[in-house]
Amino acid sequence: MRVFLALMASLNYAALSAVGQVLPATHYKHKLADQVCVRIAAAHGEGLNRPRLEIISRQRVRIARYRPGAAPVLQIDEALFDVCRTFGRDSVNALACVLGHELAHYYRRHNTVAAFGLAGDGQQTSLAERQQWEAEADAFGLLYGYLAGYDTYRLLPAVLQAVYKAYKLPDQLPGYLSRTERMAIAQKADAQFRPLQLAFEAGQWLWLLQRYNEAAVCFSYLLQQQYPAKEVYNNLGVIRLMQALEGLNGPSIAYAYPFEWDAGSRLRLGSLRSGSDNQALVTQQLRQAGDYFKHALQLDPAYTAASINLACTYSLQGNQEGAIGTLNELETLTQKAFPANAVLVKAIACARNQQPDKAADYFRQAVATGAYQAGYNQALFEKSRSAGLLAGLLPNWSALESWIRDFWGGVTPTAQPAPVRETAVGPLTWGNVSPQWKQPLLLPDASHPVKISIAETSQAIGWRLELSDQVLEVLQTLRAYQGQARSGIRVGMAASRLKQLYGSPTVVYQAAGGRQYQYFKSAALVTELQEGRVKGWSIHRYTY
């Protein structure tokens, strides 16, 4: 059995079980804790199992533990839930620290009952091994809690302190680490997590702003530090796809694929012929993209985004059977409705594989379910079919190319409002942030190095990203921010209001944990959304 603090080595498990009862699944505390578990487990892998959650009522001895076995269980005291509530606005984040730690034991396969040192288990484990497993659970619990959308940074040591205080625990527990040793592990994990968080968030910024090479440097840093995550691999794969797209031409890029952010602009500008003189590089980029998506799927075979993106990669490589097969496999694994964009890619692959009847049926489904640029893709397919041509195998490409340009030339871009450009986030402004930069993190690269510095207050954080040719500065809200910007945006407002304030987003990026980022280029503003509401926002500028 695995315990959050590996506590009470002298207590008998049977005696503990008699003290409290399991809260019903309908209880609000169980529902909230289970929601946190679901999100953190999904960050580990959508297709992975997770242990059953039990909350033991009126319990002040068990604290929290993962119990392995044929039917693994994650147990926490109701009293521990109440300790997390004392963190106010951070109460759910505190709960995520605890549950993330226990789930990390499960996903890191800390499954030896003897390792957890409770009397009655019949086996013992060395303190060195316990220390190693606690360190792993702290580190991966923080990372996956963060990837699930919880603000876990800096909370874990405080949560541990609160548990020691609430449970009136001695500084030295029998058969376990001392309080000083346990706190040191948590503080070290917190300190090691910070650069990972900085690199990941900087990578997202650079990706949204289409600085693909520098974004790849940031995401690769997490892999170099031995923190593989499916979202990191997926992000790297999409970066390589976007780079390859710039070097492709002709029929292979006539369709709008769902990994693109703005296929309309690409097709409207007629970027169908230029391509790259270095086709070997394009081939390499597509191969690398496929490898990244395969790594993501090894971590989570039911990872929808990676499956769709891998299918796009196969289709761009000309392997339509591979694209269709990948999506067929996803359909057998997913327990949700088959995604609209997966149907769209199937339609494109069938069209390019000379299967017009199947393609027509899939395109109808894609349009009905609102897939990415489904209307254009269906119109392109119908045009190519009526002309006796199969898209992707065209003896008369120039005629269809002319139709594509005419199609997008007749699409008038939606008029956008002229939003107010913000110059401050809370106490941080473009005028006062410069002297405050600290904690530089250098991510070396021969061609695209990234140096990250921050300036932090209780309500906002400033970012300075020094690139090889430019400096990007960002001001971003933190969880304590309560203000409203001049343009009207505020934390907690309905996401539906954003279009009225800023128009249609330039880029929409779906992240793990149900988070979505929207980039409004005209306002130099990025919003972070969750459950239909604004969770945070940020502004940026280039200083040179």
LOROFI-514692 format. One record per residue (C-alpha): residue number from 1; residue in three letters; y, z, x. Coordinates in steps of 0.001 Angstrom, whole numbers. Layout:
N
<NUM; ALA; <Y; Z; X>>
...
END
This chain:
544
<1; MET; <0; 0; 0>>
<2; ARG; <3450; -850; 1213>>
<3; VAL; <6305; 1572; 613>>
<4; PHE; <10039; 847; 878>>
<5; LEU; <10344; 3796; 3229>>
<6; ALA; <6591; 4225; 3668>>
<7; LEU; <7090; 7706; 2315>>
<8; MET; <5063; 10769; 1553>>
<9; ALA; <2034; 10137; 3684>>
<10; SER; <511; 13424; 2538>>
<11; LEU; <626; 12609; -1176>>
<12; ASN; <-2474; 11537; -3039>>
<13; TYR; <-2148; 8271; -4988>>
<14; ALA; <-4162; 9548; -7967>>
<15; ALA; <-1891; 12558; -8241>>
<16; LEU; <1183; 10342; -8176>>
<17; SER; <-146; 8111; -10941>>
<18; ALA; <-334; 11020; -13312>>
<19; VAL; <3338; 11956; -12954>>
<20; GLY; <5004; 9042; -14709>>
<21; GLN; <4299; 6218; -17114>>
<22; VAL; <4989; 2521; -16728>>
<23; LEU; <8073; 1341; -18607>>
<24; PRO; <7276; -1403; -21132>>
<25; ALA; <8201; -4978; -20232>>
<26; THR; <10689; -4943; -23115>>
<27; HIS; <12706; -2085; -21568>>
<28; TYR; <16122; -3240; -20330>>
<29; LYS; <15516; -1802; -16863>>
<30; HIS; <12253; -3700; -16503>>
<31; LYS; <13818; -6918; -17814>>
<32; LEU; <16691; -6742; -15315>>
<33; ALA; <14467; -5851; -12344>>
<34; ASP; <11981; -8562; -13281>>
<35; GLN; <14800; -11131; -13458>>
<36; VAL; <15783; -10193; -9901>>
<37; CYS; <12143; -10540; -8801>>
<38; VAL; <11852; -13949; -10458>>
<39; ARG; <14933; -15285; -8660>>
<40; ILE; <13958; -13935; -5240>>
<41; ALA; <10378; -15160; -5672>>
<42; ALA; <11720; -18617; -6606>>
<43; ALA; <13759; -18651; -3391>>
<44; HIS; <10483; -18129; -1514>>
<45; GLY; <8741; -20801; -3597>>
<46; GLU; <8799; -22050; -7196>>
<47; GLY; <5059; -22641; -7170>>
<48; LEU; <4064; -19355; -5518>>
<49; ASN; <2598; -16378; -7312>>
<50; ARG; <4370; -13040; -7260>>
<51; PRO; <3139; -9474; -7707>>
<52; ARG; <3360; -7848; -11116>>
<53; LEU; <6324; -5477; -11480>>
<54; GLU; <5901; -1907; -12686>>
<55; ILE; <8695; 639; -13122>>
<56; ILE; <7341; 4183; -13195>>
<57; SER; <9370; 6431; -15493>>
<58; ARG; <10672; 9846; -14449>>
<59; GLN; <9338; 9362; -10948>>
<60; ARG; <10969; 10715; -7788>>
<61; VAL; <8156; 10486; -5264>>
<62; ARG; <6937; 6902; -5191>>
<63; ILE; <10297; 5195; -4556>>
<64; ALA; <9170; 1547; -4149>>
<65; ARG; <6056; -82; -2817>>
<66; TYR; <3999; -3229; -2806>>
<67; ARG; <314; -2625; -3532>>
<68; PRO; <-1850; -5555; -2339>>
<69; GLY; <-5192; -6591; -3693>>
<70; ALA; <-6733; -9064; -6135>>
<71; ALA; <-3968; -8222; -8636>>
<72; PRO; <-992; -7212; -6442>>
<73; VAL; <1624; -4891; -7915>>
<74; LEU; <5197; -4098; -6939>>
<75; GLN; <6078; -591; -8123>>
<76; ILE; <9438; 1172; -8165>>
<77; ASP; <10566; 4488; -9576>>
<78; GLU; <12903; 4496; -12531>>
<79; ALA; <14874; 6980; -10429>>
<80; LEU; <15314; 4313; -7730>>
<81; PHE; <16689; 1923; -10347>>
<82; ASP; <19215; 4639; -11213>>
<83; VAL; <20138; 5071; -7539>>
<84; CYS; <20992; 1362; -7416>>
<85; ARG; <23192; 1777; -10492>>
<86; THR; <25437; 4126; -8524>>
<87; PHE; <26613; 1086; -6519>>
<88; GLY; <28747; -88; -9465>>
<89; ARG; <29635; -3771; -9158>>
<90; ASP; <26979; -4066; -6450>>
<91; SER; <24226; -2380; -8479>>
<92; VAL; <22192; -5564; -8996>>
<93; ASN; <22749; -6558; -5357>>
<94; ALA; <21464; -3131; -4286>>
<95; LEU; <18393; -3609; -6484>>
<96; ALA; <17907; -7034; -4855>>
<97; CYS; <17837; -5333; -1424>>
<98; VAL; <14966; -3087; -2544>>
<99; LEU; <12979; -5719; -4434>>
<100; GLY; <13650; -8357; -1766>>
<101; HIS; <12222; -5994; 852>>
<102; GLU; <9037; -5382; -1140>>
<103; LEU; <8582; -9065; -1990>>
<104; ALA; <8989; -9884; 1703>>
<105; HIS; <5972; -7651; 2417>>
<106; TYR; <4021; -9725; -103>>
<107; TYR; <5131; -13151; 1117>>
<108; ARG; <4800; -12154; 4795>>
<109; ARG; <1200; -11178; 3957>>
<110; HIS; <1437; -7517; 4916>>
<111; ASN; <-1766; -7033; 2979>>
<112; THR; <-3749; -4445; 4917>>
<113; VAL; <-3964; -1296; 2818>>
<114; ALA; <-4444; 762; 5955>>
<115; ALA; <-1019; -275; 7185>>
<116; PHE; <785; 1860; 4690>>
<117; GLY; <-494; 5278; 5675>>
<118; LEU; <-868; 7028; 2332>>
<119; ALA; <-3426; 9798; 2234>>
<120; GLY; <-6480; 8728; 299>>
<121; ASP; <-6365; 5162; 1612>>
<122; GLY; <-8992; 6002; 4170>>
<123; GLN; <-7353; 4070; 7017>>
<124; GLN; <-4364; 4407; 9308>>
<125; THR; <-1939; 2046; 11007>>
<126; SER; <113; 2601; 14127>>
<127; LEU; <3810; 3424; 13921>>
<128; ALA; <4518; 366; 16071>>
<129; GLU; <2923; -1908; 13485>>
<130; ARG; <4783; -201; 10652>>
<131; GLN; <8017; -614; 12549>>
<132; GLN; <7345; -4333; 13024>>
<133; TRP; <6540; -4856; 9344>>
<134; GLU; <9557; -2883; 8161>>
<135; ALA; <11766; -5000; 10434>>
<136; GLU; <10264; -8226; 9045>>
<137; ALA; <10608; -7064; 5446>>
<138; ASP; <14237; -6035; 6008>>
<139; ALA; <15147; -9347; 7674>>
<140; PHE; <13379; -11673; 5229>>
<141; GLY; <14340; -9523; 2250>>
<142; LEU; <18025; -9932; 3117>>
<143; LEU; <17682; -13687; 3720>>
<144; TYR; <15787; -14548; 547>>
<145; GLY; <17873; -12163; -1541>>
<146; TYR; <20916; -14074; -308>>
<147; LEU; <19290; -17471; -947>>
<148; ALA; <18509; -16263; -4472>>
<149; GLY; <22225; -15715; -5029>>
<150; TYR; <22605; -11984; -4358>>
<151; ASP; <25190; -10455; -2012>>
<152; THR; <22793; -8457; 148>>
<153; TYR; <24820; -8437; 3384>>
<154; ARG; <25933; -4942; 4483>>
<155; LEU; <24200; -3227; 1543>>
<156; LEU; <20757; -2412; 2933>>
<157; PRO; <21801; 500; 5227>>
<158; ALA; <23893; 1994; 2410>>
<159; VAL; <20992; 1693; -45>>
<160; LEU; <18684; 3471; 2409>>
<161; GLN; <21208; 6267; 2889>>
<162; ALA; <21532; 6659; -877>>
<163; VAL; <17739; 6875; -1265>>
<164; TYR; <17422; 9551; 1417>>
<165; LYS; <20167; 11531; -307>>
<166; ALA; <18934; 11136; -3894>>
<167; TYR; <15330; 11983; -2995>>
<168; LYS; <16390; 14832; -650>>
<169; LEU; <14150; 13455; 2068>>
<170; PRO; <13843; 15154; 5443>>
<171; ASP; <14884; 13343; 8600>>
<172; GLN; <11246; 13218; 9719>>
<173; LEU; <8515; 12278; 7261>>
<174; PRO; <4864; 12920; 8146>>
<175; GLY; <3270; 9864; 9758>>
<176; TYR; <6390; 7735; 9457>>
<177; LEU; <9480; 6683; 11368>>
<178; SER; <12313; 9143; 11688>>
<179; ARG; <15403; 8643; 9565>>
<180; THR; <17335; 7557; 12671>>
<181; GLU; <14668; 4987; 13567>>
<182; ARG; <14485; 3643; 9994>>
<183; MET; <18258; 3318; 9713>>
<184; ALA; <18388; 1548; 13085>>
<185; ILE; <15898; -1063; 11819>>
<186; ALA; <17993; -1702; 8699>>
<187; GLN; <21244; -1924; 10672>>
<188; LYS; <19678; -4328; 13167>>
<189; ALA; <18363; -6540; 10355>>
<190; ASP; <21818; -6538; 8759>>
<191; ALA; <23460; -7478; 12052>>
<192; GLN; <20926; -10249; 12732>>
<193; PHE; <21327; -11617; 9207>>
<194; ARG; <25084; -12093; 9553>>
<195; PRO; <25024; -15134; 11884>>
<196; LEU; <22347; -16724; 9701>>
<197; GLN; <24588; -16290; 6675>>
<198; LEU; <27598; -17668; 8548>>
<199; ALA; <25656; -20722; 9745>>
<200; PHE; <24197; -21420; 6306>>
<201; GLU; <27523; -21160; 4479>>
<202; ALA; <29308; -23222; 7134>>
<203; GLY; <26558; -25834; 6768>>
<204; GLN; <27125; -25987; 3027>>
<205; TRP; <30858; -26437; 3553>>
<206; LEU; <30411; -29222; 6065>>
<207; TRP; <27785; -30907; 3896>>
<208; LEU; <30047; -30897; 842>>
<209; LEU; <32847; -32377; 2951>>
<210; GLN; <30445; -35037; 4286>>
<211; ARG; <30453; -33842; 7894>>
<212; TYR; <26735; -34485; 8041>>
<213; ASN; <26103; -34147; 11781>>
<214; GLU; <27837; -30775; 11996>>
<215; ALA; <26135; -29567; 8802>>
<216; ALA; <22773; -30425; 10355>>
<217; VAL; <23662; -28346; 13437>>
<218; CYS; <24370; -25345; 11179>>
<219; PHE; <21182; -25624; 9130>>
<220; SER; <19077; -26255; 12231>>
<221; TYR; <20335; -22945; 13656>>
<222; LEU; <18309; -21049; 11031>>
<223; LEU; <15156; -22883; 12066>>
<224; GLN; <15884; -22198; 15731>>
<225; GLN; <16149; -18487; 14900>>
<226; GLN; <12680; -18598; 13306>>
<227; TYR; <13926; -18315; 9733>>
<228; PRO; <12364; -21283; 7930>>
<229; ALA; <13415; -21636; 4294>>
<230; LYS; <12610; -24463; 1938>>
<231; GLU; <16276; -24954; 1053>>
<232; VAL; <17173; -25386; 4728>>
<233; TYR; <14531; -28083; 5171>>
<234; ASN; <15611; -29808; 1957>>
<235; ASN; <19270; -29789; 3011>>
<236; LEU; <18414; -31297; 6387>>
<237; GLY; <16358; -33976; 4677>>
<238; VAL; <19182; -34952; 2321>>
<239; ILE; <21579; -35144; 5277>>
<240; ARG; <19266; -37629; 6980>>
<241; LEU; <18949; -39618; 3739>>
<242; MET; <22727; -39835; 3377>>
<243; GLN; <23038; -40994; 6977>>
<244; ALA; <20286; -43588; 6519>>
<245; LEU; <21933; -44859; 3338>>
<246; GLU; <25000; -45829; 5376>>
<247; GLY; <22807; -48112; 7504>>
<248; LEU; <20785; -49745; 4710>>
<249; ASN; <21789; -52919; 2902>>
<250; GLY; <20665; -55436; 309>>
<251; PRO; <18112; -54805; -2466>>
<252; SER; <16916; -51482; -1056>>
<253; ILE; <20202; -49827; -2038>>
<254; ALA; <20986; -51730; -5237>>
<255; TYR; <19719; -48819; -7336>>
<256; ALA; <21559; -45488; -7487>>
<257; TYR; <19221; -42754; -6249>>
<258; PRO; <19683; -39156; -7480>>
<259; PHE; <20155; -37633; -4008>>
<260; GLU; <23493; -39497; -3782>>
<261; TRP; <26678; -37707; -4726>>
<262; ASP; <28778; -40714; -5713>>
<263; ALA; <26741; -43894; -5917>>
<264; GLY; <29383; -45386; -8198>>
<265; SER; <31996; -45457; -5447>>
<266; ARG; <29513; -46978; -2992>>
<267; LEU; <28559; -49748; -5402>>
<268; ARG; <32106; -50252; -6664>>
<269; LEU; <33258; -50833; -3096>>
<270; GLY; <30461; -53341; -2667>>
<271; SER; <28820; -51649; 320>>
<272; LEU; <25585; -53575; -132>>
<273; ARG; <25626; -55974; 2803>>
<274; SER; <27179; -54177; 5759>>
<275; GLY; <24322; -51937; 6842>>
<276; SER; <23714; -50963; 10429>>
<277; ASP; <23011; -53011; 13497>>
<278; ASN; <20708; -50228; 14637>>
<279; GLN; <17823; -50485; 12189>>
<280; ALA; <15659; -48429; 14537>>
<281; LEU; <18036; -45510; 13929>>
<282; VAL; <17836; -45989; 10157>>
<283; THR; <14035; -46039; 10360>>
<284; GLN; <14131; -42830; 12412>>
<285; GLN; <16498; -41130; 9951>>
<286; LEU; <14247; -41972; 7006>>
<287; ARG; <11198; -40711; 8889>>
<288; GLN; <13006; -37466; 9765>>
<289; ALA; <14095; -37048; 6145>>
<290; GLY; <10508; -37392; 4985>>
<291; ASP; <9313; -34874; 7565>>
<292; TYR; <11899; -32308; 6433>>
<293; PHE; <10914; -32697; 2779>>
<294; LYS; <7239; -32342; 3697>>
<295; HIS; <8030; -29098; 5549>>
<296; ALA; <9821; -27814; 2432>>
<297; LEU; <6807; -28725; 294>>
<298; GLN; <4441; -26956; 2687>>
<299; LEU; <6429; -23788; 1961>>
<300; ASP; <6505; -24506; -1770>>
<301; PRO; <4292; -27326; -3116>>
<302; ALA; <6081; -27199; -6494>>
<303; TYR; <9606; -27452; -5037>>
<304; THR; <11122; -29967; -7443>>
<305; ALA; <14135; -31028; -5370>>
<306; ALA; <12060; -31743; -2255>>
<307; SER; <9481; -33711; -4260>>
<308; ILE; <12140; -35920; -5846>>
<309; ASN; <13879; -36413; -2511>>
<310; LEU; <10607; -37270; -758>>
<311; ALA; <9923; -39854; -3470>>
<312; CYS; <13407; -41322; -2868>>
<313; THR; <12616; -41513; 842>>
<314; TYR; <9352; -43356; 244>>
<315; SER; <11103; -45782; -2106>>
<316; LEU; <13842; -46549; 437>>
<317; GLN; <11137; -47094; 3062>>
<318; GLY; <9510; -49625; 741>>
<319; ASN; <6519; -47385; -22>>
<320; GLN; <6738; -47427; -3832>>
<321; GLU; <3145; -46265; -4289>>
<322; GLY; <3957; -43221; -2158>>
<323; ALA; <6998; -42476; -4319>>
<324; ILE; <5017; -42719; -7552>>
<325; GLY; <2151; -40646; -6139>>
<326; THR; <4518; -37875; -4994>>
<327; LEU; <6016; -37598; -8469>>
<328; ASN; <2599; -37700; -10143>>
<329; GLU; <1608; -34740; -7965>>
<330; LEU; <4791; -32885; -8911>>
<331; GLU; <3994; -33459; -12580>>
<332; THR; <610; -31767; -12166>>
<333; LEU; <2137; -28774; -10360>>
<334; THR; <5276; -28031; -12326>>
<335; GLN; <5127; -25755; -15348>>
<336; LYS; <8545; -26895; -16562>>
<337; ALA; <9584; -30065; -18373>>
<338; PHE; <9326; -33036; -16026>>
<339; PRO; <12818; -33458; -14512>>
<340; ALA; <14946; -36384; -15698>>
<341; ASN; <15702; -37457; -12122>>
<342; ALA; <11985; -37519; -11319>>
<343; VAL; <11487; -39923; -14237>>
<344; LEU; <14365; -42038; -12904>>
<345; VAL; <12866; -42353; -9420>>
<346; LYS; <9528; -43284; -10988>>
<347; ALA; <11325; -46025; -12903>>
<348; ILE; <13000; -47362; -9754>>
<349; ALA; <9729; -47260; -7807>>
<350; CYS; <7880; -49125; -10585>>
<351; ALA; <10648; -51716; -10780>>
<352; ARG; <10497; -52280; -7043>>
<353; ASN; <6689; -52294; -7173>>
<354; GLN; <6587; -55194; -9681>>
<355; GLN; <5477; -53003; -12601>>
<356; PRO; <8150; -54007; -15150>>
<357; ASP; <6492; -52613; -18292>>
<358; LYS; <6076; -49127; -16799>>
<359; ALA; <9565; -49338; -15301>>
<360; ALA; <11098; -50218; -18688>>
<361; ASP; <9431; -47220; -20330>>
<362; TYR; <10532; -44807; -17579>>
<363; PHE; <14101; -46147; -17630>>
<364; ARG; <14274; -45502; -21393>>
<365; GLN; <13122; -41928; -20799>>
<366; ALA; <15608; -41481; -17952>>
<367; VAL; <18516; -42627; -20139>>
<368; ALA; <17389; -40403; -23022>>
<369; THR; <17220; -37317; -20784>>
<370; GLY; <20513; -37935; -18953>>
<371; ALA; <19221; -38738; -15477>>
<372; TYR; <21636; -39601; -12668>>
<373; GLN; <23318; -43013; -13253>>
<374; ALA; <20467; -43866; -15616>>
<375; GLY; <22592; -46308; -17630>>
<376; TYR; <23524; -48378; -14591>>
<377; ASN; <20006; -48304; -13176>>
<378; GLN; <18531; -49464; -16481>>
<379; ALA; <21133; -52239; -16778>>
<380; LEU; <20341; -53403; -13227>>
<381; PHE; <16647; -53476; -14023>>
<382; GLU; <17142; -55417; -17259>>
<383; LYS; <19453; -57893; -15540>>
<384; SER; <16985; -58532; -12744>>
<385; ARG; <14111; -58870; -15208>>
<386; SER; <16007; -61271; -17510>>
<387; ALA; <16848; -63415; -14502>>
<388; GLY; <13178; -63571; -13598>>
<389; LEU; <13744; -61383; -10557>>
<390; LEU; <12121; -58117; -9579>>
<391; ALA; <14630; -55740; -7993>>
<392; GLY; <13565; -55081; -4457>>
<393; LEU; <11772; -58412; -4126>>
<394; LEU; <14580; -60899; -4803>>
<395; PRO; <14593; -64576; -3808>>
<396; ASN; <18188; -64860; -5053>>
<397; TRP; <19802; -61584; -3995>>
<398; SER; <23377; -62880; -3842>>
<399; ALA; <23462; -63601; -7598>>
<400; LEU; <22431; -60058; -8482>>
<401; GLU; <24787; -58624; -5881>>
<402; SER; <27669; -60365; -7641>>
<403; TRP; <26564; -58845; -10974>>
<404; ILE; <26499; -55333; -9443>>
<405; ARG; <30052; -55687; -8160>>
<406; ASP; <31220; -57011; -11507>>
<407; PHE; <29507; -54116; -13291>>
<408; TRP; <31256; -51469; -11234>>
<409; GLY; <34506; -53422; -11110>>
<410; GLY; <34638; -53120; -14885>>
<411; VAL; <34122; -49354; -14813>>
<412; THR; <37522; -47708; -14810>>
<413; PRO; <37488; -44369; -12987>>
<414; THR; <38324; -41479; -15296>>
<415; ALA; <41940; -40348; -15018>>
<416; GLN; <42121; -37024; -13194>>
<417; PRO; <44705; -34251; -13592>>
<418; ALA; <46999; -33433; -10684>>
<419; PRO; <46007; -29826; -10001>>
<420; VAL; <48078; -27280; -8149>>
<421; ARG; <46921; -26921; -4544>>
<422; GLU; <46319; -23277; -3787>>
<423; THR; <47656; -21765; -569>>
<424; ALA; <46213; -18249; -835>>
<425; VAL; <43087; -16348; -1866>>
<426; GLY; <43896; -12716; -2526>>
<427; PRO; <45665; -11255; 524>>
<428; LEU; <44751; -14190; 2774>>
<429; THR; <47158; -17113; 3052>>
<430; TRP; <47397; -20120; 5327>>
<431; GLY; <50358; -18359; 6900>>
<432; ASN; <48763; -14999; 7782>>
<433; VAL; <45117; -15840; 8445>>
<434; SER; <45458; -17432; 11907>>
<435; PRO; <45974; -14237; 13989>>
<436; GLN; <42961; -12557; 12378>>
<437; TRP; <40084; -14782; 13543>>
<438; LYS; <37160; -12817; 15023>>
<439; GLN; <33358; -12753; 15447>>
<440; PRO; <33057; -16270; 16887>>
<441; LEU; <29616; -17830; 16571>>
<442; LEU; <29038; -20918; 18704>>
<443; LEU; <26356; -23353; 17571>>
<444; PRO; <25954; -25612; 20598>>
<445; ASP; <25161; -29302; 20346>>
<446; ALA; <25707; -32096; 22855>>
<447; SER; <27746; -34233; 20445>>
<448; HIS; <28606; -32076; 17420>>
<449; PRO; <29151; -28418; 18380>>
<450; VAL; <30390; -25994; 15726>>
<451; LYS; <32287; -22783; 16464>>
<452; ILE; <32572; -20394; 13498>>
<453; SER; <35169; -17616; 13318>>
<454; ILE; <36066; -15428; 10334>>
<455; ALA; <38910; -13257; 9054>>
<456; GLU; <37783; -10775; 6415>>
<457; THR; <39398; -8448; 3882>>
<458; SER; <37843; -6550; 964>>
<459; GLN; <38669; -9399; -1449>>
<460; ALA; <38554; -12598; 592>>
<461; ILE; <37205; -14152; 3759>>
<462; GLY; <38739; -16828; 5931>>
<463; TRP; <36656; -19325; 7882>>
<464; ARG; <37652; -21364; 10920>>
<465; LEU; <35199; -24105; 11864>>
<466; GLU; <36073; -25746; 15165>>
<467; LEU; <34474; -29199; 15361>>
<468; SER; <34575; -31732; 18171>>
<469; ASP; <37483; -33650; 16597>>
<470; GLN; <38954; -31374; 13906>>
<471; VAL; <39416; -27780; 12832>>
<472; LEU; <38476; -26881; 9263>>
<473; GLU; <39894; -23691; 7746>>
<474; VAL; <38605; -22147; 4529>>
<475; LEU; <39790; -19239; 2347>>
<476; GLN; <37083; -17897; 63>>
<477; THR; <36809; -15164; -2581>>
<478; LEU; <34476; -12203; -2057>>
<479; ARG; <32675; -10236; -4756>>
<480; ALA; <35514; -7677; -5057>>
<481; TYR; <38118; -10363; -5828>>
<482; GLN; <39665; -9932; -9286>>
<483; GLY; <42747; -12149; -9190>>
<484; GLN; <43631; -15455; -10799>>
<485; ALA; <44890; -18458; -8859>>
<486; ARG; <48074; -20315; -9740>>
<487; SER; <46055; -23224; -11086>>
<488; GLY; <44222; -20918; -13493>>
<489; ILE; <40805; -20426; -11922>>
<490; ARG; <39404; -16909; -11852>>
<491; VAL; <36040; -15305; -11149>>
<492; GLY; <33999; -14995; -14336>>
<493; MET; <35633; -17843; -16255>>
<494; ALA; <33461; -20392; -18079>>
<495; ALA; <32478; -23329; -15880>>
<496; SER; <33381; -25693; -18727>>
<497; ARG; <37082; -24920; -18110>>
<498; LEU; <37013; -26424; -14624>>
<499; LYS; <37158; -30028; -15831>>
<500; GLN; <40355; -29270; -17752>>
<501; LEU; <41942; -27774; -14638>>
<502; TYR; <40719; -30156; -11929>>
<503; GLY; <39024; -33144; -13580>>
<504; SER; <35504; -34295; -12703>>
<505; PRO; <34035; -32863; -9488>>
<506; THR; <33774; -35175; -6487>>
<507; VAL; <30470; -33611; -5446>>
<508; VAL; <27982; -31412; -7296>>
<509; TYR; <25403; -29554; -5220>>
<510; GLN; <22550; -27594; -6829>>
<511; ALA; <21554; -24663; -4612>>
<512; ALA; <18777; -22070; -4785>>
<513; GLY; <18958; -19090; -7105>>
<514; GLY; <20484; -21088; -9951>>
<515; ARG; <23740; -21557; -8038>>
<516; GLN; <25778; -24733; -8238>>
<517; TYR; <28703; -25815; -6059>>
<518; GLN; <31346; -28231; -7307>>
<519; TYR; <33821; -29853; -4916>>
<520; PHE; <37158; -31044; -6325>>
<521; LYS; <38651; -33221; -3611>>
<522; SER; <42108; -33591; -5186>>
<523; ALA; <42508; -29801; -5226>>
<524; ALA; <40744; -29200; -1869>>
<525; LEU; <38754; -26611; -3809>>
<526; VAL; <35062; -25690; -4095>>
<527; THR; <33674; -23520; -6888>>
<528; GLU; <30445; -21527; -6872>>
<529; LEU; <28844; -21326; -10321>>
<530; GLN; <25989; -19265; -11686>>
<531; GLU; <24734; -18988; -15265>>
<532; GLY; <27603; -21133; -16505>>
<533; ARG; <30377; -19021; -14979>>
<534; VAL; <32541; -19096; -11879>>
<535; LYS; <31096; -16690; -9312>>
<536; GLY; <33612; -17548; -6593>>
<537; TRP; <35893; -20261; -5294>>
<538; SER; <37495; -21376; -2075>>
<539; ILE; <40142; -23715; -685>>
<540; HIS; <40239; -25606; 2601>>
<541; ARG; <42418; -27617; 4917>>
<542; TYR; <42145; -29453; 8224>>
<543; THR; <44617; -28220; 10824>>
<544; TYR; <44140; -31239; 13104>>
END
